[in-house]
Amino acid sequence: MLQKKNYGADILHNIRRLSEVNEQRDIKPLMATSFPGTHCPLMGVLMTVRQLPEAVTVIIGTDECTYYSKLLANMKIFGSLKESCVSVVIDDYDVTFGTIKKTKKAVAEIFEAGAPKCIVLVTTCVLEIIGDDYEALVDELEEKYHVPILLVRTEHFQCRDHLPGIERTLTATAKLMRKMPTENVVNILGNGTPLPRNSALLQLLEQAGVQLGLQLPGKCSLQDFALAGRAKLNIVVDELGLELAKQMQEKLAVPYVYFPPMCNPRKVMQTYRELAAALSVELPQTVADSWEECLALEQQVRDKLQTVGYIYGNSPYDCWELNTYLAGLGLQPLMIQMSTLKNKEAKNELLQYANPYVCKSANLAAMEFAYDKLKPQLYIGRSFTDSLARKGIFGIDSMLGQSSLGFDGCRSLLLQLLKFKQTQMEEK
């Protein structure tokens, strides 16, 4: 058996350098076993539909899938989902002869108990494997019951984590929207966190005299969805809302601006200018002030953190944007955990600065074996804080960026990097 002190070197042989990663299959896990691992997209669906009080969610799957769903639905954080999530449990007979008949019966029973205003049908892995035609079933049920029925697929064998469940649920709500005359309203898509009252983005919207319309994910009624098509603009603050925004642009003629959490002040300023142009307003002074502040903080990081090695984990920031930005400032990415290889141009841009190891994300337990080998000074993203403390690694929980848009996200990350440097100096 391998001794623990040599295990870090051994598991690095299982993964590849960034220059060797050309396809999705090139992103290898550190170990065959993982902890905590990724969530199923079914969880992403439940996280989203819990804020749709008028919808009844129907989970169709094996007893494991339906038990998991009801277990989550009964948790306090899922609120009213406890009362509006029902299960269709399939067995070996249904796998052989199909699940459509049982699902029809279940929906009929739902309407006998009280007519819902909307149904979300959620299929799981086994259903996608046996190939039952749920799109045809949705058409049949809508014609019979005259209510909107949203179909969301959650096959985990084709999904890297729970995020596609959120994205697919958001995208499915396009069926509830109607084309309407344009009003001075802006929708926020992709993040359910309300905009901070003092944020520059909200000040820009107030300066433009626009009202906030649909904020999704968020607590939304069917009326909210029906009115979403009146917006003059969608601001997409997370990649999860992009597909919905594209559909709304195509079907409802609502344009969008993509404004996710970003680290690089230059990209933030560029996006602010696009947004101001779309709203036909001037940028507020707070944007210019924040721009200057972030550039000053950036210079301090550039001066003080040259060659500081770090490991990157999951965060709300774009993986490529964050790591290319930090590497350009002089930090050294030693290992990047990621779920998918989407942007090969961004990969080549990062390679101009560094060639880190790349591994599949969500295996934090195995990361501890790599710390002794790579000897990072920083860990950026979610990790086990006690493990980092034992190894003398400074942790930056960049999940804080999830609620920080515009320069707030830049400022937050740069200040944490400078805090690391200050802590390092105090320890000496």
C-alpha positions in Angstrom: 0.0 0.0 0.0 1.2 3.5 -0.8 2.3 5.5 2.2 0.4 8.7 2.7 3.5 10.9 2.4 4.0 9.7 -1.1 0.4 9.6 -2.2 0.4 13.3 -3.4 3.1 12.5 -5.9 1.2 9.4 -7.1 -2.1 11.0 -7.7 -0.6 13.8 -9.7 0.3 11.2 -12.3 -3.4 10.5 -12.8 -4.1 14.0 -14.1 -2.7 16.3 -16.8 -1.2 19.7 -17.4 -3.4 22.3 -19.0 -1.4 22.0 -22.2 -2.4 18.4 -22.5 -6.1 19.0 -21.9 -7.8 19.2 -25.3 -11.1 17.4 -24.8 -13.6 17.0 -21.9 -12.3 13.4 -21.3 -8.8 14.8 -20.6 -10.0 16.4 -17.3 -9.3 13.5 -15.0 -10.3 13.0 -11.4 -7.6 12.9 -8.7 -8.9 9.6 -7.5 -11.5 7.1 -8.6 -13.4 7.7 -5.4 -14.5 11.2 -4.5 -15.8 13.2 -1.5 -18.0 15.1 -1.3 -18.6 14.6 -5.0 -21.1 16.4 -7.2 -24.8 16.9 -6.7 -27.4 15.4 -9.0 -29.2 17.9 -11.4 -32.3 16.8 -9.6 -31.2 18.9 -6.7 -30.8 21.9 -9.0 -34.4 21.5 -10.1 -35.6 21.4 -6.5 -33.6 24.5 -5.6 -35.4 26.4 -8.4 -39.0 25.1 -8.2 -39.1 25.8 -4.4 -39.6 29.4 -5.4 -42.5 28.7 -7.7 -45.4 28.4 -5.2 -48.1 27.9 -7.9 -46.4 24.9 -9.4 -46.8 21.2 -8.5 -43.5 19.4 -9.1 -43.8 15.7 -10.1 -40.6 13.6 -9.8 -40.7 10.5 -11.9 -38.0 7.9 -11.0 -36.9 5.0 -8.9 -37.5 4.9 -5.2 -34.0 6.2 -4.6 -34.6 9.4 -6.7 -38.0 10.0 -5.3 -36.9 9.5 -1.7 -34.0 11.8 -2.2 -36.4 14.5 -3.6 -38.8 14.2 -0.7 -36.0 14.2 1.8 -34.8 17.6 0.4 -38.4 18.9 0.0 -39.0 18.4 3.7 -35.9 20.4 4.7 -36.7 23.8 6.1 -34.7 25.7 3.4 -37.0 24.3 0.7 -40.0 26.0 2.2 -43.4 25.2 0.7 -41.9 22.5 -1.6 -42.9 20.0 1.1 -46.5 20.4 0.1 -46.1 20.7 -3.7 -43.6 18.0 -4.6 -45.1 14.6 -5.4 -43.5 11.3 -6.5 -44.2 8.8 -9.2 -42.2 5.7 -8.2 -41.3 3.4 -11.0 -40.5 -0.3 -10.6 -39.0 -3.1 -12.8 -42.4 -3.5 -14.6 -42.4 0.2 -15.6 -38.8 -0.1 -16.8 -39.8 -3.0 -19.1 -43.2 -1.7 -20.3 -42.9 2.1 -20.0 -43.7 4.7 -17.4 -46.2 6.9 -19.4 -49.3 5.1 -18.2 -48.4 5.4 -14.5 -47.5 9.1 -15.0 -50.9 9.8 -16.7 -52.6 8.2 -13.7 -50.6 10.2 -11.2 -51.4 13.5 -13.0 -55.1 12.6 -13.1 -54.9 12.0 -9.3 -53.3 15.4 -8.8 -56.2 17.1 -10.6 -58.8 15.1 -8.6 -57.2 16.4 -5.4 -57.4 20.1 -6.7 -56.6 21.7 -10.0 -53.0 23.0 -10.0 -52.1 26.1 -12.1 -48.9 24.7 -13.4 -47.1 21.3 -13.3 -43.3 20.7 -13.6 -42.6 17.1 -14.8 -39.1 16.0 -13.8 -37.7 12.9 -15.5 -34.7 11.1 -14.0 -31.9 8.8 -15.3 -33.8 5.5 -15.9 -36.5 7.3 -17.9 -34.0 8.9 -20.2 -32.3 5.5 -20.7 -35.5 3.6 -21.6 -36.6 6.5 -23.9 -40.2 7.2 -23.0 -41.7 10.0 -25.0 -42.4 12.7 -22.4 -42.6 15.5 -24.9 -45.6 13.9 -26.5 -47.1 13.2 -23.1 -46.7 16.9 -22.2 -48.6 17.9 -25.3 -51.4 15.4 -24.5 -51.7 16.5 -20.9 -51.8 20.2 -21.8 -54.5 19.6 -24.3 -56.5 17.7 -21.7 -56.1 19.9 -18.6 -55.4 23.3 -20.1 -52.6 24.2 -17.8 -48.9 24.8 -18.6 -46.7 21.7 -18.1 -42.9 22.2 -18.0 -40.7 19.3 -18.8 -37.2 19.2 -17.1 -34.8 16.3 -17.7 -32.2 15.4 -15.0 -30.2 12.5 -16.3 -27.0 12.6 -14.2 -25.0 10.5 -16.5 -24.9 13.4 -19.0 -24.5 16.2 -16.4 -21.4 17.2 -14.5 -23.2 18.5 -11.4 -26.5 20.0 -10.2 -26.2 23.2 -12.2 -27.8 21.9 -15.4 -30.9 21.2 -13.3 -31.1 24.9 -12.4 -30.4 26.0 -16.0 -33.0 23.6 -17.5 -35.7 24.7 -15.0 -35.1 28.4 -15.7 -35.1 27.7 -19.5 -38.4 25.7 -19.3 -40.2 28.8 -17.8 -40.0 30.5 -21.2 -43.2 28.6 -22.0 -44.9 30.8 -19.4 -43.9 34.1 -21.0 -45.9 36.1 -23.5 -44.8 38.7 -26.0 -46.0 42.1 -24.8 -45.5 45.9 -25.6 -42.1 47.0 -24.2 -42.1 48.9 -21.0 -39.4 50.6 -19.0 -38.6 47.3 -17.1 -35.5 45.2 -16.7 -35.4 41.5 -15.8 -32.5 40.0 -13.8 -31.8 36.4 -14.8 -29.5 33.8 -13.3 -29.1 34.7 -9.6 -31.8 34.8 -7.0 -29.8 37.1 -4.7 -31.4 40.6 -4.5 -29.2 43.5 -5.7 -27.6 45.4 -2.8 -29.3 48.8 -2.2 -25.9 50.6 -2.6 -24.7 48.7 -5.6 -23.5 50.6 -8.6 -25.6 48.4 -10.8 -28.8 49.3 -9.0 -27.8 53.0 -9.1 -27.4 52.7 -12.9 -30.9 51.2 -13.2 -32.4 53.9 -11.0 -30.6 56.5 -13.1 -32.2 55.0 -16.2 -35.6 55.2 -14.5 -36.3 51.5 -15.0 -38.2 49.2 -12.8 -37.0 45.7 -11.7 -39.2 43.1 -13.2 -38.6 39.3 -13.0 -35.7 38.3 -10.8 -35.1 34.6 -11.5 -34.3 32.3 -9.7 -36.6 33.9 -7.1 -40.1 33.7 -5.8 -42.2 34.2 -8.9 -45.9 33.8 -9.7 -47.3 32.8 -13.1 -48.3 36.4 -13.5 -44.7 37.5 -13.1 -43.6 35.1 -15.8 -46.5 36.2 -18.1 -45.3 39.9 -17.8 -41.6 39.1 -18.3 -41.9 39.7 -22.1 -42.6 43.4 -21.5 -39.0 44.1 -20.4 -36.8 46.4 -22.5 -33.7 44.4 -21.4 -32.6 41.3 -19.6 -29.4 41.5 -17.5 -28.0 38.0 -17.2 -25.9 37.8 -14.0 -25.0 34.1 -14.2 -24.3 31.7 -17.0 -27.3 29.6 -15.8 -29.6 32.3 -17.2 -28.0 32.6 -20.6 -30.1 30.0 -22.5 -33.4 31.5 -21.1 -32.2 35.0 -22.2 -31.4 33.7 -25.7 -34.9 32.2 -26.0 -36.5 35.4 -24.8 -34.5 37.4 -27.3 -35.6 35.0 -30.1 -39.2 34.6 -29.2 -40.1 37.8 -27.3 -37.6 40.2 -28.9 -36.1 41.1 -25.4 -32.3 41.8 -25.8 -29.9 41.0 -23.1 -26.5 42.0 -21.6 -24.3 39.4 -20.0 -23.0 40.7 -16.6 -21.7 37.8 -14.5 -19.4 38.1 -11.5 -16.0 39.1 -12.8 -12.5 39.7 -11.4 -10.8 41.8 -14.1 -11.7 45.5 -13.7 -11.3 46.1 -17.4 -14.0 43.5 -18.3 -16.3 44.9 -15.6 -15.9 48.4 -17.0 -16.5 47.2 -20.6 -19.8 45.5 -19.4 -20.9 48.6 -17.6 -20.5 50.6 -20.8 -22.5 48.0 -22.8 -25.2 48.2 -20.2 -25.2 52.0 -20.1 -25.5 52.0 -23.9 -28.4 49.5 -23.9 -30.2 51.7 -21.3 -29.2 55.0 -23.0 -27.8 56.6 -19.8 -24.4 57.9 -18.6 -22.4 55.8 -16.1 -22.8 57.0 -12.5 -19.8 58.5 -10.7 -19.7 55.5 -8.4 -18.7 53.3 -11.4 -15.7 55.5 -12.2 -14.7 55.7 -8.5 -14.8 51.9 -8.2 -12.8 51.5 -11.4 -10.0 53.7 -10.0 -10.1 51.9 -6.6 -9.8 48.5 -8.2 -7.0 49.5 -10.4 -5.1 50.7 -7.3 -5.8 47.5 -5.4 -4.7 45.5 -8.5 -1.4 47.3 -8.6 -0.8 46.4 -4.9 -1.5 42.8 -5.6 0.9 42.9 -8.6 3.6 44.4 -6.5 3.3 42.1 -3.5 2.1 38.7 -4.7 4.5 37.8 -7.5 5.0 34.0 -7.9 2.6 33.2 -5.0 1.4 29.7 -5.8 -2.3 28.7 -5.4 -4.8 26.0 -6.0 -8.1 27.0 -7.5 -11.4 25.3 -6.6 -15.1 26.1 -7.4 -16.3 29.7 -7.3 -19.0 31.8 -8.9 -16.4 33.5 -11.1 -15.6 32.1 -14.5 -12.8 29.6 -14.1 -10.8 30.9 -17.1 -11.3 34.6 -16.4 -10.2 34.4 -12.8 -7.2 32.2 -13.3 -6.0 34.1 -16.4 -6.4 37.4 -14.5 -4.5 36.2 -11.4 -1.7 34.6 -13.5 -1.4 37.9 -15.5 -0.9 39.7 -12.2 2.0 37.4 -11.4 0.4 34.7 -9.2 1.1 31.1 -10.1 -1.8 28.7 -10.5 -0.5 25.2 -9.5 -3.7 23.3 -10.0 -7.1 24.2 -11.3 -10.2 22.2 -10.5 -12.9 22.4 -13.2 -15.9 20.6 -14.4 -15.9 21.2 -18.1 -13.7 22.4 -20.9 -15.8 25.0 -22.7 -13.5 27.7 -24.1 -10.3 26.6 -25.8 -9.4 30.1 -26.7 -9.4 31.0 -23.0 -7.3 28.0 -22.3 -4.6 29.2 -24.8 -4.7 32.7 -23.1 -4.0 31.2 -19.7 -1.2 29.1 -21.2 0.7 32.3 -22.0 1.2 32.7 -18.2 1.2 29.2 -16.7 0.7 25.5 -17.3 -1.0 24.2 -14.1 -2.3 20.8 -13.4 -6.0 20.3 -14.2 -8.3 17.9 -12.4 -12.0 17.3 -12.1 -13.7 19.2 -9.3 -15.6 18.1 -6.2 -13.0 15.8 -4.7 -11.8 17.9 -1.7 -10.8 14.9 0.4 -8.2 13.8 -2.2 -6.9 17.4 -2.4 -5.1 17.0 0.9 -2.8 14.5 -0.6 -1.7 17.0 -3.2 -0.9 19.8 -0.8 2.4 18.4 0.4 3.6 17.9 -3.2 2.5 21.2 -4.7 3.0 23.3 -1.6 0.5 26.1 -2.4 0.4 29.2 -0.2 -3.2 30.0 -1.2 -6.4 28.0 -1.9 -9.1 30.0 -3.7 -12.6 28.5 -3.6 -14.5 26.1 -1.3 -12.4 23.6 0.7 -12.1 22.0 4.1 -10.9 24.9 6.3 -9.4 22.6 9.0 -7.4 20.8 6.3 -6.0 24.1 5.0 -5.1 25.3 8.5 -3.2 22.1 9.2 -1.1 22.7 6.1 -0.6 26.4 6.7 -2.5 27.3 3.5 -4.5 30.6 3.4 -8.0 30.0 2.2 -10.0 32.5 0.2 -13.7 31.6 0.1 -14.5 33.1 -3.3 -18.1 32.0 -3.0 -18.6 35.5 -1.6 -18.5 36.6 -5.2 -21.9 35.0 -5.8 -23.7 38.0 -4.5 -21.1 40.6 -5.8 -21.6 42.1 -9.2 -19.5 44.6 -11.0 -16.6 46.1 -9.2 -17.8 44.7 -5.9 -16.5 41.3 -7.0 -13.2 42.6 -8.1 -12.7 44.6 -4.9 -13.7 41.6 -2.7 -11.1 39.2 -4.3 -8.3 41.8 -4.4 -8.8 42.7 -0.8 -8.7 39.1 0.3 -5.5 38.6 -1.6 -3.9 41.6 0.2 -5.2 40.2 3.5 -3.3 37.0 2.8 -0.1 39.1 2.2 -0.7 41.0 5.4 -1.3 37.8 7.4 1.9 36.4 5.9 3.9 39.4 7.0 2.5 39.4 10.5 3.4 35.7 11.0 7.0 36.5 10.1 
